[in-house]
């Protein structure tokens, strides 16, 4: 009986072992896609990641570090709470993906069949966004103080534009990203910045020797460590004025020895006019008592902003310094509806501009409420003082700050249906990229009011389903028609009953799909 039991146990163990081996994840089939989608964008030459994650050798040699980071949910960095609100380009691994990486490392990080490794995404050199239209360098290299003190400068760059230009994106390319606390971008059309630059023998000028002359409504862009570049949505952007100077308010952290920096800016122009995005501070003034954080205390501040006009909110970016621990913001409308904005465990080293899936309407009469927590105790590993000291408000790294930048627009009817995240538009399985490329859909007129004429090129002899969806994905119109042409087909739809806004028109056959965005006036 004992012999039978032992043999049975051995058989079970052997069977389990064979099953486990059969299910062991490998790099080529299971891990590479996760790494490429979530890690390689930053972990490649010229980007912020400290090592590359491009090849199997790159990933396997860092396997234990990757395992610790993803199991501990330190990487990919995403301080925002995904259970409170989701955002465009969210970097949050599913638990199943974390488990796959954990199992892969514990199994010895096998490569698998290298021929099954997915192709590396096409990453542009010198950019996260593509090929820029203009590149502006620091006028000359800047050398920091190197005396364990902060370096503050206002860098002045001439755009040499002869006419106003619409821009659809600004990308900061830091030469010394590990040493830059922040970079805020303004434009000056008065010539004042150039005059101040000429009076200062260094690169740019010292902000302490000049008045704070640049108005906040001319702010173009702001950058903080960890921020990922994004192009603004189609039809939205900013205006770069002719003969303007771009002024970069930049802050370098203290270092024991000087560092040399010659960062650059990529500009992406738009050929069409755009709605101008405003960069604002959502939360306004701190409203509770004194604005300092006592040593050895965790202190909470409460802030609010009242809206006297309808606004369309595109994105938010919390900003504190090294004592920042958490921030939460929500909006209460005049009808007492609550709009969640963000809830994040703040991390100074990873500051994002969180973009919503679609524009959020903030009605006039609403109030935004923010709670911000600062940890000035020895339990905060980023505390700049040991032992802790009283910290006051200021622009230096060892000071504190409480800003909540927003990108917002003046509200237009239909904005709440304006899709900011095109990844929400799904493509049915079984349709090849070649079929999508060869099947063309055009809409006239666009913008349209009463009727919309659709031109389908190369549709084939197939049944076509045409859907019109609002920006949150709801089908508001559906049309079905049998096609009998390999060249061109015209379909006219009435849209007079649709509300003004942005819609997505999709034509789908058994083998093809094409999509076009339409504005309903």
Number of C-alpha atoms within 10 A of each C-alpha: 6 7 8 9 10 11 12 12 12 12 12 12 12 12 12 12 12 12 11 12 11 9 10 18 23 23 25 18 16 20 21 24 17 16 19 19 12 18 20 22 21 20 19 16 16 15 20 20 15 11 15 20 23 19 14 18 12 13 21 19 12 15 19 16 12 21 21 14 15 20 16 10 15 12 18 17 20 22 21 24 14 15 7 12 14 17 18 16 15 16 17 19 17 9 10 9 16 19 16 19 27 20 17 22 21 14 14 13 22 16 20 15 11 12 9 12 19 13 10 13 12 8 13 10 12 14 17 18 18 14 14 16 11 12 16 15 13 17 15 13 13 18 15 23 19 16 12 13 14 19 20 21 21 24 26 25 22 16 17 11 13 10 11 12 17 21 23 24 22 25 22 24 22 20 15 14 17 13 18 20 22 17 22 17 20 22 26 23 16 13 11 13 24 21 12 18 18 14 10 12 8 14 18 26 23 17 16 10 9 11 8 9 11 16 10 14 11 17 20 22 19 20 22 21 20 20 17 20 17 15 16 18 16 12 12 19 23 24 20 24 19 15 17 23 24 25 24 24 20 18 21 24 20 20 16 10 11 14 16 13 19 15 18 16 21 21 19 21 19 19 10 12 15 17 14 18 20 22 20 17 18 25 23 17 13 17 11 10 8 9 14 15 22 16 17 15 15 16 17 15 19 18 18 18 16 16 16 12 13 16 20 23 25 24 23 23 20 28 20 23 25 22 28 26 22 20 24 21 23 17 22 18 17 12 9 9 10 14 17 14 21 22 21 18 15 25 24 21 16 14 21 24 24 24 23 21 23 22 24 20 22 23 19 15 14 23 20 22 19 23 17 22 20 23 24 28 20 16 9 16 11 18 19 18 14 8 11 17 16 13 18 15 14 12 12 17 19 18 18 21 20 23 17 19 19 22 21 22 20 15 19 13 13 19 21 20 22 22 23 20 18 12 11 13 15 8 16 12 7 9 15 13 10 9 15 16 11 14 21 19 21 18 20 13 15 14 15 17 17 13 14 20 16 20 17 22 18 17 28 20 12 17 15 21 16 22 20 22 20 24 26 18 15 13 14 13 15 13 12 12 12 12 16 13 14 13 11 15 16 12 13 12 14 12 17 14 9 15 14 19 19 22 27 21 22 20 22 22 20 12 17 25 25 22 21 15 19 21 16 21 16
